[in-house]
Amino acid sequence: STKNSKTPPPSSRHAIIMRLLSTKSIIYASAIISATLTTTIAQDPLTNEQLTGYGLTLAEVDIFVSSESSNDFAGLPSSGETDQLWSDATAFEHGLSNRDTTDVPYKSFTYYPYLVCNSSPGKSGNERRDEIEATFRNTPGVNASHFYPSDSPYANNDNVTCGIMRARGGTMDKVYASNPNATDWLQVQPGLPSMKMVEGMVDAIQRAMDGEITVGVVSISEEESPNGNGYITRNILGVQNILCPGVQDFEVEDVPDEDILNAVKTFVIGNEGNYVKDSSFYHYRVYGGDGEVEVHTTRMSFWADSIQAVVGGDFGNEDGSNKCLDGIIGDKFEFDLEGDNLNVFSKISYEEMETLGGELGVMDAELEQCLWFMVMGLATNPLICSLEQQHRVQTLCPDGSSDLSTCEGAGATPEEPESSGVSLLSSRVFSLTRFIFPALYWII
């Protein structure tokens, strides 16, 4: 079912067009794009705020994408404040892609994901897709290695065709500046972190942390030792991430898995956590102002507080290391790549994690903040286009430890059971199309 659209800012004439599209009242109103604006675009570089006007509103994203966006931006007194907050977040993301990129840990980080839509009337999905790529390809200063459209089929209907593209910083500005007529049909929305998270993901992980979702003991092995102890089989909660287009074949070369894994892990735990902090609109909004309290939501404070706890000294050791970045994420989480799925799972059991927290002097609440920092670090990473919680089956010793070679008093070591690889939300149809952000479901 289609959700009710919120009224976009009146100053965004393009947002009005997209609202009409999203409600199936297709009015191709290119006439309302003024000649004055078109002339300005052709002559002058676009500001981040101007680029935001050619994106999607939160209400439109809610129609197209089942994600955490509505939850992250919920709770403000008026729809106008919500729409402005969304616009500010979108402008911030445009700013990230256009900022100085000389100090990034990996060149591929200068490319950012976008949801790109073509609403040209009377054209097929393939024709619209070709029009998008031709427009980018024929833009002066933009070459084939500056943008990577998704290889998967673009989802589309009679009125609009959309897909994922990862593009180099500054590319969108050049496209609009050199193709003023594209404002009639081309909509480009940066992939905000909330758009990448499958709807319900945050709640599911929190419930698992609170013990409300069974990710604990699944079974006791039938093959028991002489003293009656058997192996424990558990579901371990983790995060599955889908890589964006062009990550694995960056600049027409196959990128080794190890390079991708190191790049993602470095982004999360490197630079004392500041890669994540500096890429987070939420942290900027809550902690980065000039002393005045900027409008933000409760969920944004939740994310920002987790980031601040990690980078602000709460996890610091006397030797300069960080208990969260080094002792927990860096040492106790495994990053592995299977196809375009980048999986992040704990190497140790929950019991061992609690013990580790005690050894590090980390309280349970702080441990949760560390884990939320990791989730947001993955969501802000420009190499990643989708996140969802996953569970993996793990066999443990009878005492709950994870090193099966050291089990005492147990029978023969059992074969590691196969993980189902199924999301906790796998019943949702949209998980089948998670390669296009968490999901895109189209108005037919």
C-alpha atoms as one frame of an Amber mdcrd trajectory, in Angstrom:
protein
   0.000   0.000   0.000   1.111   3.531  -0.747   1.900   5.785   2.182   0.500
   9.301   2.363   2.900  11.863   0.895   3.984  14.811   2.966   3.867  18.221
   1.329   7.335  19.121   0.002   8.819  22.557   0.563   6.984  25.063  -1.640
  10.288  26.392  -2.930  11.112  23.039  -4.492   9.207  23.073  -7.772  10.947
  19.883  -8.792   9.734  18.155  -5.614   6.173  19.020  -6.690   6.766  17.198
  -9.967   8.037  14.150  -8.130   5.068  14.169  -5.756   2.742  14.131  -8.756
   4.723  11.225 -10.174   4.647   9.283  -6.918   0.845   9.547  -6.649   0.331
   8.438 -10.265  -1.174  11.819 -11.204   1.305  12.132 -14.040   1.543  15.732
 -15.134   4.613  16.466 -17.127   4.961  20.036 -15.985   8.280  21.046 -17.433
   6.810  24.487 -18.031   7.055  25.280 -14.315  10.837  24.960 -14.448  11.575
  28.599 -15.121  13.802  29.771 -17.943  15.701  31.897 -15.448  16.634  28.886
 -13.345  17.628  26.933 -16.464  19.935  29.703 -17.615  21.575  29.909 -14.197
  22.185  26.165 -14.125  23.840  26.237 -17.515  26.258  28.976 -16.454  27.051
  28.510 -12.772  28.061  25.534 -10.604  25.221  24.244  -8.477  25.283  24.573
  -4.719  24.544  21.540  -2.563  21.144  23.053  -1.785  20.350  23.433  -5.503
  21.318  19.814  -6.144  19.021  18.834  -3.284  16.107  20.396  -5.193  16.564
  17.748  -7.897  16.386  14.849  -5.462  13.486  13.095  -3.753  11.581  14.249
  -0.693  11.262  11.981   2.335   7.631  11.293   1.390   8.718  10.159  -2.073
  11.506   7.997  -0.666   8.959   6.379   1.669   6.988   5.335  -1.411   9.955
   3.973  -3.319  12.186   2.553  -0.579  11.407   0.401   2.471  14.096   1.714
   4.781  14.819   3.285   8.154  14.415   6.807   6.745  10.972   7.457   8.227
  12.161   6.290  11.640  15.362   8.344  11.591  13.519  11.510  10.584  10.346
  11.011  12.647   9.103  12.923  15.661   9.311  16.603  14.717   6.321  18.880
  15.391   5.532  19.646  11.755   5.943  18.119   8.315   7.666  21.313   7.212
  10.418  20.842   9.797  10.771  17.201   8.761  11.055  18.116   5.092  13.664
  20.770   5.866  15.671  18.316   7.985  15.604  15.826   5.109  16.766  18.529
   2.709  19.597  19.464   5.077  20.700  15.826   5.281  20.610  15.515   1.488
  22.646  18.696   1.047  25.156  17.384   3.608  25.536  14.178   1.586  26.113
  16.165  -1.604  28.758  18.076   0.318  30.504  14.841   1.278  30.798  13.783
  -2.344  32.127  17.198  -3.375  34.543  17.772  -0.472  38.321  17.628  -0.645
  39.101  13.933  -1.122  42.887  14.024  -0.844  42.803  12.475   2.632  40.637
   9.414   2.038  42.020   5.940   2.850  40.955   4.490  -0.497  40.399   6.206
  -3.862  37.088   4.436  -4.385  35.757   6.429  -1.418  35.564   9.476  -3.718
  32.562   7.823  -5.418  29.120   7.985  -3.777  25.875   6.054  -4.372  22.773
   7.730  -5.789  19.230   6.725  -6.605  18.810   8.021 -10.171  15.356   8.313
 -11.777  14.190   9.210 -15.287  10.583  10.351 -15.710  10.681  11.044 -19.468
   7.154  10.451 -20.850   6.404   7.961 -23.589   9.616   5.964 -23.238  10.384
   2.400 -22.255  12.518   1.491 -19.278  15.463   0.635 -21.536  15.133   3.941
 -23.374  15.117   5.853 -20.109  18.121   3.929 -18.852  20.001   4.623 -22.089
  19.079   8.302 -21.829  20.546   8.502 -18.326  23.810   6.856 -19.324  24.103
   8.876 -22.555  23.589  12.117 -20.637  26.355  11.247 -18.199  28.652   9.936
 -20.909  28.284  13.053 -23.074  28.843  15.558 -20.259  32.132  17.480 -20.634
  34.538  16.593 -17.859  32.795  13.291 -17.111  34.202  10.073 -18.538  33.191
   6.433 -18.305  35.277   5.820 -15.183  33.472   8.573 -13.249  30.172   6.722
 -12.868  29.031   3.140 -12.403  25.362   2.312 -13.099  24.006  -0.907 -11.661
  24.404  -3.962 -13.885  21.097  -5.305 -12.603  17.921  -4.431 -14.529  16.501
  -1.037 -13.644  13.169  -1.312 -11.850  10.550   0.733 -13.651   6.909   1.305
 -14.552   5.117   3.264 -17.252   5.962   6.590 -15.633   9.436   6.401 -14.132
  12.592   4.291 -14.290  15.089   4.242 -11.426  18.308   2.509 -10.556  21.467
   2.790  -8.497  24.532   4.619  -9.715  27.794   5.264  -7.926  29.511   8.407
  -9.171  32.633  10.409  -8.522  32.337  13.603  -6.513  31.297  16.573  -8.633
  29.773  14.431 -11.372  26.149  15.336 -10.636  26.972  19.043 -10.624  28.593
  18.766 -14.061  25.699  16.761 -15.493  23.053  19.289 -14.485  25.207  22.282
 -15.408  25.899  20.925 -18.906  22.422  19.491 -19.529  19.878  22.088 -18.361
  17.015  20.226 -20.031  17.746  17.250 -17.760  15.985  19.112 -14.954  12.730
  18.162 -16.703  13.232  14.424 -16.274  16.349  13.543 -14.218  16.069  13.113
 -10.442  19.165  12.289  -8.398  18.958  11.423  -4.690  22.124  10.670  -2.679
  22.016   7.404  -0.784  21.596   8.584   2.800  22.599   6.075   5.510  18.964
   5.648   6.561  18.030   4.711   2.973  20.561   1.889   3.027  19.127   0.219
   6.142  16.271  -2.223   5.629  13.138  -1.104   7.458  12.952  -2.662  10.931
  16.667  -3.365  11.118  17.389  -1.087  14.083  14.461  -2.403  16.086  15.394
  -6.022  15.361  19.005  -5.544  16.459  17.963  -3.698  19.615  15.470  -6.416
  20.509  18.215  -8.993  20.018  20.500  -7.019  22.339  17.674  -6.879  24.887
  17.121 -10.634  24.631  13.636 -10.268  23.144  14.565 -12.028  19.892  15.956
 -15.534  20.126  19.505 -15.335  18.886  20.708 -17.452  21.776  20.780 -21.220
  22.270  19.234 -23.141  19.414  20.080 -26.706  20.366  22.416 -29.008  22.238
  24.331 -31.520  20.149  23.039 -35.105  20.365  26.607 -36.346  20.480  27.381
 -35.839  24.138  30.592 -36.449  26.010  30.963 -39.093  28.719  30.216 -36.519
  31.430  26.978 -35.487  29.737  28.096 -32.232  28.173  27.329 -31.519  24.513
  28.108 -28.816  22.037  25.952 -25.698  21.883  24.560 -24.401  18.619  23.732
 -20.701  18.481  22.473 -18.075  16.093  24.933 -15.180  16.006  23.463 -11.862
  14.883  25.457  -9.938  12.305  25.141  -7.484   9.441  25.057  -8.289   5.747
  26.082  -5.445   3.454  25.613  -5.222  -0.310  28.412  -3.502  -2.196  27.591
  -0.674  -4.599  28.126  -0.845  -8.376  31.740  -0.377  -9.402  33.302  -1.398
  -6.099  34.517  -4.779  -7.305  35.512  -3.622 -10.798  36.732  -0.152  -9.934
  38.270   1.707 -12.893  37.800  -1.350 -15.129  39.944  -3.585 -12.954  38.884
  -6.443 -10.714  39.587  -5.325  -7.175  40.947  -8.024  -4.836  38.531  -8.952
  -2.048  41.214  -8.223   0.535  41.528  -4.626  -0.678  37.775  -4.072  -0.360
  37.618  -5.658   3.087  40.580  -3.633   4.331  39.080  -0.446   2.918  35.718
  -0.990   4.611  37.275  -1.996   7.920  39.690   0.949   7.828  36.811   3.330
   7.235  35.008   1.973  10.309  37.896   1.745  12.789  40.626   3.906  11.269
  41.567   7.520  12.032  40.309   7.103  15.613  36.751   6.764  14.317  36.803
  10.148  12.600  36.090   8.790   9.113  32.673   7.779  10.445  32.154  10.918
  12.522  33.044  13.250   9.648  30.670  11.381   7.308  27.689  11.487   9.668
  25.049  14.196   9.242  23.543  13.048  12.534  26.727  13.716  14.500  27.213
  17.028  12.704  23.653  18.046  13.465  23.783  17.139  17.158  27.418  17.918
  18.060  28.914  19.910  15.208  27.050  23.212  15.461  28.223  26.569  16.761
  26.640  26.084  20.167  23.052  26.492  19.056  20.779  23.467  19.201  19.909
  22.492  15.627  16.642  20.737  14.849  17.092  16.969  15.016  15.143  13.858
  15.977  15.448  11.465  18.906  16.784   8.736  16.605  19.461  11.107  15.323
  20.571  11.751  18.909  20.760   7.996  19.428  23.143   7.591  16.485  25.128
  10.744  17.281  25.601   9.740  20.941  27.004   6.365  19.890  29.495   8.034
  17.568  30.467  10.629  20.164  31.027   7.967  22.810  33.560   6.210  20.573
  35.428   9.265  19.279  35.005  11.440  22.377  37.219   9.500  24.774  34.796
   7.153  26.554  36.619   4.123  25.106  40.152   5.481  25.305  43.052   3.568
  26.864  46.173   5.059  28.396  48.275   3.618  25.567  46.230   5.563  22.997
  44.239   2.585  21.755  40.454   2.511  21.672  38.529  -0.249  23.452  35.724
  -0.173  20.899  37.658   0.331  17.662  40.661  -1.848  18.528  39.554  -4.247
  21.255  36.024  -5.031  20.058  35.382  -4.231  16.373  38.963  -4.533  15.176
  39.842  -7.692  17.065  36.593  -9.564  17.621  34.613  -9.017  14.421  35.192
 -10.797  11.133  34.728  -9.013   7.798  34.323 -11.422   4.890  33.173 -11.122
   1.291  30.958 -13.559  -0.622  30.136 -12.242  -4.070  28.843  -8.724  -3.520
  27.812  -9.553   0.074  30.146  -8.128   2.688  29.325  -9.861   5.968  30.305
  -8.652   9.429  29.923 -11.133  12.301  31.357 -11.523  15.758  34.122 -14.092
  16.102  33.106 -14.893  19.669  29.923 -15.832  21.455  27.742 -13.395  23.353
  28.961 -14.803  26.664  32.556 -14.229  25.589  31.665 -10.721  24.425  30.267
  -9.927  27.871  33.409 -11.309  29.475  35.538  -9.261  27.096  33.572  -6.159
  28.006  34.286  -6.774  31.660  37.998  -7.246  30.962  38.083  -4.012  28.970
  36.090  -2.126  31.571  33.187  -1.582  29.176  29.667  -1.556  30.600  26.790
  -3.215  28.733  25.386   0.146  27.597  28.790   1.165  26.266  29.158  -2.160
  24.488  25.875  -1.482  22.698  27.054   1.986  21.694  30.174   0.417  20.215
  28.089  -1.972  18.150  25.790   0.843  16.969  28.873   2.823  15.969  29.901
  -0.115  13.801  26.470  -0.275  12.151  26.520   3.447  11.382  30.089   3.132
  10.142  28.899   0.591   7.600  25.874   2.699   6.636  27.931   5.844   6.006
  30.524   3.942   3.982  30.250   4.968   0.293  31.215   1.470  -0.879  28.062
  -0.007   0.672  24.546   0.368  -0.761  22.451  -1.810   1.566  22.478  -3.216
   5.108  20.286  -5.765   6.819  20.631  -7.900   9.910  21.491 -11.550   9.360
  22.022 -14.560  11.557  24.717 -17.167  11.263  24.779 -20.558  12.951  27.786
 -21.114  15.212  28.824 -24.177  17.213  30.314 -23.556  20.659  31.913 -25.624
  23.375  29.682 -26.685  26.286  30.998 -23.748  28.332  30.013 -21.250  25.617
  33.531 -20.631  24.277  34.045 -20.512  20.518  37.385 -22.313  20.018  36.252
 -25.914  19.419  39.839 -27.184  19.584  39.960 -26.338  23.278  36.640 -27.870
  24.358  37.019 -29.844  27.562  34.931 -32.876  28.336  33.003 -32.842  25.056
  32.624 -35.531  22.446  34.050 -35.549  18.952  34.093 -32.155  17.316  30.908
 -31.842  15.234  30.829 -30.467  11.733  30.024 -26.782  11.650  26.342 -26.476
  10.658  25.554 -24.541   7.529  24.203 -21.065   8.021  20.789 -20.522   6.562
  21.905 -17.136   5.330  18.333 -15.946   5.817  17.566 -12.516   7.154  15.451
 -12.122  10.258  13.194 -10.191   7.896  13.524 -12.692   5.068   9.776 -13.062
   4.743   9.695  -9.558   3.357   9.531  -9.601  -0.441  11.824  -6.591  -0.674
  14.797  -8.548   0.606  14.959 -10.162  -2.839  15.925  -6.816  -4.342  18.235
  -5.601  -1.618  20.916  -4.879  -4.234  18.987  -1.723  -5.124  19.308  -0.082
  -1.701  17.381  -2.125   0.859  14.574  -2.440  -1.640  12.716  -0.528  -4.259
   9.097  -1.422  -4.835   7.452   0.243  -7.751   4.000   1.681  -8.275   2.482
  -0.407 -11.040
